[in-house]
Amino acid sequence: MSDAPLPLFGGDEEGPRARRMHLDAHSWVEHVPEWVAAADDLFHELLGTSAWEQRSRWMYGRKVTEPRLTAEHRDLATAPGMLRDLARRLTERYGVVYDRLWLNLYRDHHDSTGWHGDGASARRRECVVPVLSLGAARRFLLRPTGGGPSTRLRPVSGDLVVMGGRCQTDWRHCVPKESTPAGPRISVNFAASSQSVPD
Ligand SMILES: O=C(O)CCC(=O)C(=O)O
């Protein structure tokens, strides 16, 4: 795993540095600390204005309520201006046109998402999937799809985590429940129509 800092993000000499870790020969994860400066303002804006909904999903033959809330912008044009700007910056950096996004709200440390790959939104063999964290710090774990030791990140408010290469097929990620109390956290997940169709 290489921890060498990459060239500056967005060409800004004073901007944050991206730290890329190679998970294996085909997959990587990048952590960009303090990617968003006004993270608290953005967090409160999104908390108060997003159309949060409770979703459920089928698991092992039964419908379960997801332990978090979600709000989706299928068309980036409907998203708050700040998120549109961030999507544009990501498009410039990664060469992927991010044209929609969804937000997750983890209300407290009991909320979580289990091990998964973003199968529906990232169907290409190689995808670049950025996730912005706002609010409380939570663990973000990755492990090989077939099982094995996990790689642990703990993005704080304003940090960006980017999964690349074959992360969505060869690897799984999750945000586990915490045993110690945590306040609310929002994750902003940037998606691209171009990545939702297979190679
Ligand atoms: O909340 C996160 O950091 C990740 C969310 C995620 O993986 C998802 O919504 O598919």
The ligand as an SDF file (V2000), in Angstrom:
LIG
                    3D

 10  9  0  0  0  0  0  0  0  0999 V2000
  -21.9290    7.0460    3.7790 O   0  0  0  0  0  0  0  0  0  0  0  0
  -20.9160    6.6900    3.2300 C   0  0  0  0  0  0  0  0  0  0  0  0
  -19.8110    7.1290    3.5170 O   0  0  0  0  0  0  0  0  0  0  0  0
  -20.9940    5.6470    2.1440 C   0  0  0  0  0  0  0  0  0  0  0  0
  -22.3570    5.5020    1.5770 C   0  0  0  0  0  0  0  0  0  0  0  0
  -22.4900    4.3940    0.6010 C   0  0  0  0  0  0  0  0  0  0  0  0
  -21.6100    3.5920    0.4450 O   0  0  0  0  0  0  0  0  0  0  0  0
  -23.7180    4.2590   -0.1810 C   0  0  0  0  0  0  0  0  0  0  0  0
  -24.6880    5.0010    0.0350 O   0  0  0  0  0  0  0  0  0  0  0  0
  -23.7530    3.3730   -1.0650 O   0  0  0  0  0  0  0  0  0  0  0  0
  1  2  2  0
  2  3  1  0
  2  4  1  0
  4  5  1  0
  5  6  1  0
  6  7  2  0
  6  8  1  0
  8  9  2  0
  8 10  1  0
M  END
$$$$
